[in-house]
Amino acid sequence: MKGSFVHILKLSAIAFAMSAAIGGGASDAHADCGEVSITEMNWASASVVTIVAKFIMEQGYGCKVSVVPSDTVPAATSLAENGEPDIATEMWINSAPVYQKLEAEGKVKTIANVLSDGGAEHWLVPKYLADKHPELKTIEGVLANPELVGGRFHNCPEGWGCRIVNDSLKQAFDLEGNGIEVFNHGSGETLAGSIAAAYADEKPWFGYYWAPTALLGKYEMVPVDLGPYNDPVHQCNRNPECNKVGKSSYPSARVVTGVTTDFASREPEVIEMLSKLSFTNQQMGAVLAWKEDNNASSEEAAVHFLTTYKDSWGSWLNGDAKSKLAGLLK
């Protein structure tokens, strides 16, 4: 742990040194970019995205950035009622009908899929199990071989949205009729712990989890193919009153960066950068796993990303920003 702490201090020192080194240049450029407001949603991956974007906008593009703590629905409501903040990042738009209405009205503009893979929800098995038994990559293979997954499905806790969908799917696929007990976890901690425990001894495991998360950044899991996505079926499955459950995979949730149309016209160079600012689930999962393993803050996790994935974020920048951030790109 001591080594990890020293590593964190070094990363933080790099960020501080970069800010100090180019602080004067950024001040001069504020008149060009001006003040910018950006959301910081209240979950780990969104916080990392915001801090990375803020750092690049301030130090590479000379903006003066203010961070607005928020959540998906309040952020969309603020955009509707106040036309701010300028930037809403890591917007899970399936959960924000107001945002979709604003987009249709031309009041906001979606400029990037900030999670390039989308938010992912799956039934999963560990990679070591899928490598040994490739048939477990499909639900048909799992149902035909319940003993290979330990005869158990690890379900979400009560009160989670995924619990309703999984309870519908367990009926549609007749898990118990095919020899698979459904184990309802009492908390997210025990659900996560079951994956960690299985990996420790390479034991069978079959159940639900989502990405990007620190857990899936640490433990490689393989999705079980539940067949094609069927929207009417899924919409019924997510309703606890559904009386005609059916078979459907989970949809990929589109997770975007949205900006006000005023900001899009005012800051085209910043918009060009933000349109490229995107993380794969693997990248974000790895950063979140590092954050958890090192008991690090979101700021330290953002600096870890900046020092580890230079090729990724370096490609987001224009020539002037690359010059200003050259010290960190070396």
C-alpha positions as CSV (number, residue, x, y, z in Angstrom):
1,M,0.0,0.0,0.0
2,K,2.9,2.3,0.7
3,G,4.2,2.0,-2.8
4,S,0.7,2.7,-4.2
5,F,0.5,5.8,-2.0
6,V,3.8,7.1,-3.3
7,H,2.6,6.4,-6.9
8,I,-0.5,8.5,-6.2
9,L,1.6,11.3,-4.8
10,K,3.8,11.3,-8.0
11,L,0.7,11.4,-10.2
12,S,-0.7,14.3,-8.2
13,A,2.6,16.1,-8.4
14,I,2.6,15.7,-12.2
15,A,-0.9,17.3,-12.4
16,F,0.2,20.2,-10.1
17,A,3.4,20.7,-12.0
18,M,1.6,20.8,-15.3
19,S,-1.0,23.3,-14.0
20,A,1.7,25.6,-12.6
21,A,3.9,25.4,-15.7
22,I,1.2,26.5,-18.1
23,G,-1.0,28.5,-15.7
24,G,0.1,31.8,-17.2
25,G,-0.6,30.8,-20.7
26,A,-4.1,29.6,-19.8
27,S,-4.9,32.9,-18.2
28,D,-4.1,34.8,-21.3
29,A,-6.4,32.6,-23.3
30,H,-9.4,32.9,-21.0
31,A,-10.6,35.9,-23.0
32,D,-10.9,33.7,-26.1
33,C,-12.6,30.7,-24.5
34,G,-14.3,32.4,-21.6
35,E,-16.2,30.7,-18.8
36,V,-17.5,27.2,-19.2
37,S,-19.8,25.2,-17.0
38,I,-19.8,21.4,-17.0
39,T,-21.7,18.7,-15.0
40,E,-20.1,16.3,-12.6
41,M,-22.6,13.4,-12.2
42,N,-22.6,11.7,-8.8
43,W,-20.9,8.4,-9.7
44,A,-17.3,7.5,-10.2
45,S,-16.9,7.2,-13.9
46,A,-18.7,10.5,-14.6
47,S,-16.5,12.2,-12.0
48,V,-13.3,11.0,-13.8
49,V,-14.7,12.1,-17.2
50,T,-15.5,15.6,-15.9
51,I,-12.1,16.1,-14.2
52,V,-10.3,15.0,-17.4
53,A,-12.4,17.3,-19.6
54,K,-11.9,20.2,-17.2
55,F,-8.1,19.7,-17.1
56,I,-7.9,19.6,-20.9
57,M,-10.2,22.6,-21.4
58,E,-8.4,24.7,-18.9
59,Q,-4.8,23.7,-19.7
60,G,-5.1,23.0,-23.4
61,Y,-7.8,25.4,-24.5
62,G,-7.6,28.3,-22.0
63,C,-11.1,28.0,-20.6
64,K,-12.2,28.9,-17.1
65,V,-14.3,25.9,-16.1
66,S,-16.8,25.7,-13.3
67,V,-18.1,22.3,-12.2
68,V,-21.8,21.8,-11.4
69,P,-22.5,18.7,-9.2
70,S,-25.6,16.9,-10.7
71,D,-27.4,13.8,-11.7
72,T,-29.0,12.7,-15.0
73,V,-32.5,14.0,-14.5
74,P,-31.6,17.3,-12.7
75,A,-29.0,18.1,-15.3
76,A,-31.6,17.6,-18.1
77,T,-34.1,19.7,-16.2
78,S,-31.6,22.5,-15.7
79,L,-30.8,22.5,-19.4
80,A,-34.5,22.7,-20.1
81,E,-35.3,25.5,-17.6
82,N,-32.1,27.5,-17.6
83,G,-30.1,26.6,-20.7
84,E,-27.2,25.6,-18.6
85,P,-24.7,24.1,-17.8
86,D,-22.9,24.5,-21.1
87,I,-21.8,20.8,-21.1
88,A,-23.5,17.8,-19.7
89,T,-21.3,14.7,-19.9
90,E,-22.0,11.1,-19.2
91,M,-25.7,11.6,-19.8
92,W,-27.5,8.3,-19.8
93,I,-30.2,9.6,-22.1
94,N,-32.5,6.5,-21.8
95,S,-33.1,7.7,-18.3
96,A,-33.7,11.3,-19.3
97,P,-36.7,11.9,-21.6
98,V,-36.4,15.6,-21.0
99,Y,-33.0,15.6,-22.7
100,Q,-34.3,13.7,-25.7
101,K,-37.1,16.3,-26.1
102,L,-34.5,19.2,-25.9
103,E,-32.4,17.4,-28.5
104,A,-35.4,17.1,-30.8
105,E,-36.2,20.8,-30.3
106,G,-32.6,21.8,-31.2
107,K,-31.8,23.3,-27.8
108,V,-29.1,20.8,-27.0
109,K,-26.7,19.0,-29.3
110,T,-25.2,15.5,-28.7
111,I,-21.6,15.6,-29.8
112,A,-20.1,12.4,-28.6
113,N,-20.7,8.9,-27.2
114,V,-18.6,9.5,-24.1
115,L,-18.7,5.8,-23.3
116,S,-18.0,4.4,-26.8
117,D,-19.4,0.9,-25.9
118,G,-22.4,2.4,-24.2
119,G,-23.5,1.5,-20.8
120,A,-23.6,-2.3,-20.7
121,E,-25.8,-4.7,-18.8
122,H,-25.4,-8.5,-19.2
123,W,-25.8,-12.0,-17.9
124,L,-22.1,-13.1,-17.5
125,V,-19.7,-15.9,-16.9
126,P,-16.0,-15.6,-16.0
127,K,-13.6,-15.7,-18.9
128,Y,-11.8,-18.7,-17.5
129,L,-15.1,-20.6,-17.6
130,A,-16.0,-19.5,-21.1
131,D,-12.5,-20.4,-22.4
132,K,-12.9,-23.9,-20.9
133,H,-16.5,-24.3,-22.0
134,P,-17.3,-22.1,-25.0
135,E,-20.9,-23.3,-25.1
136,L,-21.6,-21.2,-22.1
137,K,-21.4,-18.1,-24.2
138,T,-25.0,-18.6,-25.2
139,I,-28.0,-19.0,-22.9
140,E,-28.9,-22.3,-24.7
141,G,-25.5,-23.6,-23.7
142,V,-26.0,-22.6,-20.1
143,L,-29.4,-24.1,-19.9
144,A,-28.1,-27.4,-21.4
145,N,-25.2,-27.5,-18.9
146,P,-26.4,-26.1,-15.6
147,E,-23.7,-27.9,-13.6
148,L,-21.0,-26.0,-15.5
149,V,-22.2,-22.7,-14.0
150,G,-22.7,-24.2,-10.5
151,G,-26.4,-24.5,-10.9
152,R,-27.0,-21.0,-9.8
153,F,-27.9,-17.6,-11.2
154,H,-26.7,-14.5,-9.2
155,N,-29.5,-12.0,-9.3
156,C,-29.7,-8.3,-8.4
157,P,-30.9,-7.1,-5.0
158,E,-34.5,-6.1,-4.4
159,G,-35.2,-2.5,-5.5
160,W,-32.8,-2.4,-8.4
161,G,-34.2,-2.0,-11.9
162,C,-32.3,-5.0,-13.1
163,R,-34.0,-7.2,-10.5
164,I,-37.4,-6.6,-12.3
165,V,-35.9,-7.4,-15.7
166,N,-34.1,-10.5,-14.4
167,D,-37.1,-11.8,-12.6
168,S,-39.0,-11.6,-16.0
169,L,-36.1,-13.2,-17.9
170,K,-35.8,-16.0,-15.4
171,Q,-39.4,-17.0,-16.2
172,A,-38.9,-16.5,-19.9
173,F,-35.9,-18.8,-20.0
174,D,-37.3,-21.1,-17.2
175,L,-34.0,-21.1,-15.3
176,E,-35.3,-23.2,-12.4
177,G,-37.0,-25.7,-14.7
178,N,-33.6,-26.1,-16.3
179,G,-31.8,-26.8,-13.0
180,I,-30.6,-23.3,-12.2
181,E,-31.4,-21.9,-8.8
182,V,-31.9,-18.1,-8.7
183,F,-30.0,-16.6,-5.8
184,N,-31.3,-13.0,-4.9
185,H,-28.4,-11.0,-3.4
186,G,-29.2,-8.8,-0.5
187,S,-26.9,-6.0,-1.6
188,G,-24.6,-4.8,-4.4
189,E,-21.6,-5.7,-2.1
190,T,-22.5,-9.4,-1.9
191,L,-23.2,-9.6,-5.6
192,A,-19.8,-8.1,-6.3
193,G,-18.2,-10.2,-3.6
194,S,-19.5,-13.4,-5.3
195,I,-17.6,-12.6,-8.5
196,A,-14.4,-11.9,-6.5
197,A,-14.8,-15.1,-4.6
198,A,-15.4,-17.1,-7.7
199,Y,-12.3,-15.6,-9.4
200,A,-10.1,-16.3,-6.4
201,D,-10.6,-20.1,-6.9
202,E,-11.7,-20.1,-10.5
203,K,-15.0,-21.6,-9.6
204,P,-18.2,-21.5,-11.7
205,W,-20.3,-18.3,-11.6
206,F,-23.3,-17.1,-13.6
207,G,-25.3,-13.9,-13.1
208,Y,-25.8,-10.3,-13.8
209,Y,-23.5,-7.3,-13.7
210,W,-22.9,-4.1,-15.6
211,A,-20.1,-1.9,-17.1
212,P,-18.2,0.2,-16.8
213,T,-17.4,-0.7,-13.2
214,A,-14.3,-1.2,-11.1
215,L,-15.3,-4.8,-10.7
216,L,-15.4,-5.6,-14.4
217,G,-12.2,-3.6,-14.8
218,K,-10.6,-6.1,-12.4
219,Y,-12.2,-9.4,-13.4
220,E,-12.7,-10.3,-17.0
221,M,-16.2,-11.6,-17.6
222,V,-17.9,-12.8,-20.9
223,P,-21.5,-11.9,-21.8
224,V,-23.9,-14.7,-22.3
225,D,-25.8,-14.2,-25.5
226,L,-29.5,-14.0,-24.6
227,G,-30.5,-13.6,-28.3
228,P,-31.5,-10.4,-30.1
229,Y,-32.8,-7.3,-28.4
230,N,-36.6,-6.9,-28.7
231,D,-37.7,-3.5,-27.5
232,P,-41.4,-4.2,-26.8
233,V,-40.4,-7.4,-24.9
234,H,-37.8,-5.5,-22.9
235,Q,-40.2,-2.7,-22.0
236,C,-42.7,-5.3,-20.7
237,N,-40.0,-7.2,-18.9
238,R,-38.9,-4.0,-17.0
239,N,-42.5,-3.5,-15.8
240,P,-43.3,-5.5,-12.6
241,E,-46.9,-5.8,-13.8
242,C,-45.9,-7.4,-17.1
243,N,-48.1,-10.4,-17.8
244,K,-46.4,-11.5,-21.0
245,V,-42.7,-11.8,-20.2
246,G,-40.4,-12.8,-23.1
247,K,-36.8,-13.4,-24.2
248,S,-34.6,-10.4,-25.0
249,S,-31.1,-9.2,-24.3
250,Y,-30.5,-6.0,-22.4
251,P,-30.1,-2.9,-24.7
252,S,-26.9,-1.0,-24.8
253,A,-27.5,2.3,-23.0
254,R,-26.3,5.3,-25.0
255,V,-24.1,7.5,-22.8
256,V,-23.3,10.9,-24.3
257,T,-21.8,14.3,-24.0
258,G,-24.4,17.0,-24.8
259,V,-23.9,20.7,-25.1
260,T,-26.2,23.7,-25.5
261,T,-26.5,24.9,-29.0
262,D,-25.2,28.4,-27.9
263,F,-22.0,26.8,-26.6
264,A,-21.6,24.7,-29.7
265,S,-21.6,27.8,-31.9
266,R,-19.5,29.8,-29.5
267,E,-16.6,27.4,-29.0
268,P,-16.0,25.2,-32.1
269,E,-12.5,24.2,-31.1
270,V,-13.6,23.0,-27.7
271,I,-16.5,21.2,-29.3
272,E,-14.2,19.4,-31.7
273,M,-12.1,18.2,-28.8
274,L,-15.2,17.1,-26.8
275,S,-16.5,15.3,-29.8
276,K,-13.5,13.0,-29.6
277,L,-13.4,12.7,-25.8
278,S,-14.5,9.1,-25.4
279,F,-13.7,6.1,-23.2
280,T,-14.1,2.4,-23.9
281,N,-15.6,0.4,-21.1
282,Q,-12.3,-1.5,-20.8
283,Q,-10.4,1.8,-20.3
284,M,-12.9,3.2,-17.8
285,G,-13.2,-0.1,-15.9
286,A,-9.4,-0.3,-15.6
287,V,-9.2,3.3,-14.3
288,L,-12.0,2.6,-11.7
289,A,-10.3,-0.6,-10.6
290,W,-7.0,1.3,-10.1
291,K,-9.0,3.9,-8.1
292,E,-10.5,1.3,-5.9
293,D,-7.3,-0.7,-5.4
294,N,-5.4,2.5,-4.4
295,N,-8.2,4.1,-2.4
296,A,-7.7,7.1,-4.6
297,S,-9.8,10.1,-5.2
298,S,-11.5,10.9,-8.6
299,E,-8.8,13.6,-9.2
300,E,-6.0,11.0,-8.7
301,A,-7.9,8.5,-10.9
302,A,-8.1,11.2,-13.6
303,V,-4.4,11.9,-13.4
304,H,-3.8,8.1,-13.6
305,F,-5.8,8.1,-16.9
306,L,-3.9,11.1,-18.2
307,T,-0.5,9.4,-17.5
308,T,-1.5,5.9,-18.6
309,Y,-3.6,6.6,-21.8
310,K,-1.6,9.4,-23.4
311,D,-2.2,8.0,-26.9
312,S,-5.9,8.1,-26.4
313,W,-6.4,11.6,-25.1
314,G,-3.5,13.0,-27.1
315,S,-5.5,12.3,-30.3
316,W,-8.4,14.4,-29.0
317,L,-6.3,17.7,-29.1
318,N,-5.7,20.2,-31.8
319,G,-2.1,21.4,-32.5
320,D,-2.1,24.3,-30.1
321,A,-3.5,22.2,-27.2
322,K,-0.9,19.5,-27.9
323,S,1.8,22.1,-27.7
324,K,0.5,23.4,-24.3
325,L,0.3,19.9,-22.9
326,A,3.5,18.6,-24.5
327,G,5.1,18.1,-21.1
328,L,2.5,15.6,-20.1
329,L,2.4,13.8,-23.5
330,K,6.1,12.9,-23.4
